[in-house]
Amino acid sequence: MPHGQTALLSLPKKLSQSVVSNIYIFSEQQLSAIPESYSVQPPPPPPPTPRKKAQGKNLKQSLLSLASLEENNMFSIRSSSSSISRALLARSFIMREFCAAQRRESKLEGKVALITGAARGIGKETAAKFITNGAKVVIADIRRDVGQETARQLGANASFVACDVSQESDISNAVDYAVSTHGQLDIMYNNAGIACRTPPSVVDLDLAAFDKVVSINVRGAVAGIKHASRVMIPRQAGCILCTASVTGMMGGLAQHTYSITKSSVIGMVKSVAAELCRHGIRVNCISPFAIPTAFALEEMQDYFPGLDAGALAGMIHNAGVLRGANCEPSDVANAALYLASDDAKYISGHNLVVDGGFTSIKSLNFAGT
């Protein structure tokens, strides 16, 4: 078999005559890993069906028998002296392996998601994760060129709509676009946000700059919840997510403006979840630790102009407390996938913290400890 080629194995001819026909895929590497000493033992045949039973019952019994074979990997496997070909043995494995892989990668099959701020960073990573798991994703972002390129990269199940979340009409239009294009909206992820770039002291706070950050980080999220609810309430189902931050859970981790907006996100999620739970809509947020994305690095370069991106990323990673791991966009995307999927069907009003334990730990750092 040529390198990289896969074996295509169909069901045995007798089973192929049933209503269901399947083709199995087994890689050369997997085949070579199966010992030659294994054999398969077909299960005992089902008892004969009396001729007086209706043909419909015979069909039902055949389907049940086939389902039982598939559920139990087609054959029971035992080690014996009689050998069979690895290709034949592959048939006993591949049904469960293939179906399990499909289930693992289809947590959002048939779902439609709208993600704001998805042209890059956490939003883009989450869009890719959702699509991998079967969802159709609408990327909403103020960066038109970057957003269109991201949608192109992610393939046919991604589309782009221009959206400035500080403008309620843009968010309303994005929601309407998702529904008109795909017929529904199952997941709304309010991820868009900006850094504050304001002075560290509240005495020097520019309230005009404060209002601008609030219009995006807080008002934009509220508008996203509002218009997602508008189309989810009639269906009595849906999932709404927001990106918060550890800076909204503890003081001193960021400038006042950013911390205030992110604590507001956590508060709004709890408030809105109290209403929307009556309509079967779950509302949650995610609070990640600092991640060296373009979002964070651009702000840090203002404060540390002499350091390159690698050094700044090192500063962020060194601030973490979980040894051997760093917070990455994929960690937030995995958290969003969990909250959006049926795995979290009874979770609402929750702030899922992705920080390696940072906000749970306060060490006295005594010498020798």
N, C-alpha and C positions, 0 to 999 in steps of 0.2 A: 504493500500500500504506500503510495507516495507520501512524503513528509507533509504533515498538516491535514491529510485527508481524513474524512470521517466516514464511518460505516453507516449506511442507511439500512435499517432492518425493519421489515414489516412483520405484522403478526403472522403466526402460522396459518397456512391456507385454510384450515378448518375454522379457525376463529375469524378469519378475514371475511367469511361469508355472512357473518352477523351484521347487524345494523351499523355497528360502529367499526370504522377502520382507522388505524393509526400507523404512523411512521415514526420510528425511533432513531435517535441520533446518538452514536457512541464514538468517542474519539479514539484514535489509534493509541494514544498514551493510556487511556483508561483500559482499552482491551489488553494491552501488553502487561498491565498490572494484575490481571486476573490469573491465578495459578491454573495450570493445565489439569490439575488433579481434581478440580471441582466438577460436579455433574448436577444436572437438574432432574428432579423427580416430579412428573406431572401429578397434580392432585387427583384423587379418585373421581371418576365421572359421576355426575349427578344422577340420582335415581331416574329411571325411565318415566316419562309422563304418560299416564293412561290415555288411550286413544279417544276416550269419550270426552275429554276436556276440550274446551273451546280453543280455537287457534290463537285467539288473543292472549289466553293464559299461557300457552306454549311460548309465545313471543316474550311475554313478561318474564317467564322463568329463564329463558335464554339470556335476556338482558341482565337479570340478577346474577346468573352464573358468571357472565362475562365481567360484571362489576366486581364480583368476589375475587375472580382471578387477578384483575388489575390491582385491587386493593392489597392483595397479598403478594405483589411483585410477580404475578403470572405463574411462578413456580416456587416450590420450596427447594432450598439449595442445601446440599450436603456433600461432604467430602467422601469419595469412594474410589475404588480402583478403576471403575469405568470412566473414561474421560470423554468429554465432548469438546467441540470447538469453542474457542473464546467468543466467537461471533454469536453462536447460539446462546451461550451463557449470558451474553450482554442483554438479551431480550428479557431476562428475569430481573434485571436491575433497572432498565432505562425508564420504564413507566413512572416509577415512584420518583426517580431522580429528576426527570424532566418536569413532572408536575410540581414537585416541591420547588424547583428553581423558578417556575412560572409564578407560583404563589408568593415566593419571597420577593420577586421583582414586580409584583402587581398589586401593591397595597392600595393604590389609588386608581385602579382600573375603572374607566368610565367617568372619572371625576374631572371637573373643570376648575382650575385655580386662577386667580388674579393676584399677581405679586407686584407691589409697588417698589420702586428702587431696585429693580431686578436686572438692570443693564450690566452690573458688575458686582463684585464682592459677595457678601452673604446672599443677597437676592438672586444673583446668577447661579450660585452654587445650589440654592434651594430649588430654583426652576429646573435645573438639570436633574436633581434628585427626584423631583415630582414626575418629570417626564419619564425617567427610567422606570418608575413605578406605575406607569400606565396613564398618567394624567395628561390632559391638554392644558397648556399654561399660556396665559396672556401676560406679557411683560409690559408693565406700565412704568415709564421713566421719563424724566425731563430731558435726558440726553438722547436726542432723537437718533443720531448717527450710530452711537454706541449701542443703543437698544435694538435698532434694526439689525446690526451685525450680530448681536447676541442671539436674537431670534433665528437668524440664518444659521448660526453655528449649532443651535440646539435642534434644528430639524423641523419636520412638517408639523409636529405637535406643539410648536411654539409660534406665537404671533406677537406683534408689538403694537402698542398704542401710546401715543405721546400723552404725558400726564404730569402736570405740576400740582402736587398734592396740596399746595397752599390755596389752590383754586377749587372750590367745591364743585364747580361745573365740570372740571376736568375729571374728577373722581367719579361723578355721576355718569359722565360719558364713557369712562373706562368700564364701569360696571355694565352699562347698557350694551357696550360693544361685546363684552364676554357673553352676555345672554343672547344677543342677536346672532352671534357667530356660532355658538355652541349649544344654544337652547337652554342653558342653565348656568348657575354659579354655585359651586359646592364649597369652595375654599377661598377666603379672602385673607391675604397676608399683607398687613400694613407694615412694611419694612422700611419705607423711605424715611430718611432723616438726614440732618446735617450737623456738623460739629459747630461749637459755639464761637470759638475764637474771641472770647471776651476776657477782660482783665480778671485776675484771680480774686481781687477784693470786691466785695459787694458795694463798697463805698464808691468805687470807680465804674460801677455797672452802667452801661449805656442801655437804657430801656428800649430804645428803638431797635438795637441789635437783639435784645432779649425778645421783643415782640416778633421779630423775623424768625428766630429759632422756634418759638412757640407755635407760630403759624404752620410750620412744617411738622415738627416732632409731635406736637399735641393736637392741634386743630386738624391737621391732615389725617391723623389716625382716627379721630372722632368722626370726621367726614367719611372715611373708609368704612367704619363700623355702621354708620347711619345708612349709607347707600347699599352696602352688602345686606343689611337687615331688610331693606326695602324689597329685595328680590328673594330673600331666603324665608322670610316669615310666611308668605303664601304657600311655600312648599313644606313648611314645618320641619326644616332640616337645614343644616349647614355648619360650617366651622369657620371661625374668625380668629386669626392670629395677629399678634403685634410684636414688634421687636422692642424690648425694653433694654435694661442694662444693669450690671452690678452697681454702676454709679448712681442708680436710682434707689438702691437698697442701703447704701452706706454713704455717709458724708465724707468729704475730703478726697474722693477719688477722681474728681474732675471739677471744672469750673462750675460755679453755681447754676448758670443757665442750663447747661447740659444735664446736670444732676436733677434739677427741678423738673425738666421736661420728661425725663425717663421715670422718675417717681410718679409723675402724673399718668404715664402710660399704665403702670402697674395698678394704680388706683382706678382708672377708667375701666380696665378689664374686669375688675371685681364688681364695679357698679353696674356695668352693662350686662354681665353674666347673670345678675339677679333677675333681670327682666327677660332676657332672651332664652333662658332655660325653659320658660313656659311654652316656647315655640320649638323646642327640640334643637336649638342652636347652641353650640358650645363656643365659648370665648376664652382664650388663653393667651399668655404672652411668654416670651423667652428672654431671659436676662443672661447674656453671655459675658464672659471675661473679655478683656481687651484682646483684639486680634489685629495683627499687622497688615490690614488691608490698605488699599489706597486711601480710604476714608480716614483711617487713623494716622497713617504716615504723613499725609499732607498737613494735618494739624500739628503733629509733633515737630515737623521740620521748621515750623515757625518759632518754636521754643528752643530747638537744638539745631541751629542752622549749620553747625560744623560737622554734623554726623550724617553719614549716608544711610540709605534704606536698610542695609544689613545691620548696621549698628543700632538703629532705632528698633528694628524687629527684635534684636537681642535684648534690648532694654525691656520690651514688653514681655517677652518670654521669661526673663529672669525675675519678673515681678510675680509670677505664678507660684503656687505652693505645691502643686502635685508633681513630684519628681518623675522624670521620664516621659512626660507628655506636655504638649502645648495646645492651647485652644486654637482651632482652625475653623475656617468657614464650613467645612464638612461637618463639624460637630454641631453647629447650629442647624444646618440643613437636616441632619439626622433627627434632631429634636423636633424640628418643624414637621418632618415626615411622620414621626410618631404621633404628635398631637393632631395632625390632620387625618390620620388613618383610623380605622375601626379599633386598632389596638388601644386607643385612648377614648373609646366611646362613652365612658362614664367620668371623664375628666373635664371640668369646666371651672372657670374662675381661678385658675392656677397660674402661678408664675414659675415656669420651669427654669431653674438656675443652672447654667452651663459654665461653671467656674472652677472646676477641680477642687472644690471645697474652700475657696478663698474667703467667701463671706461667712463661713462657719467657723473660721479659725482666728484666734487672737492669741499669739504667743507672747509671753513676758520676756523671752530671749535672755534669761539669766545666764551668766557665764557658766559654762560646763554642762548646760542642759541641751 
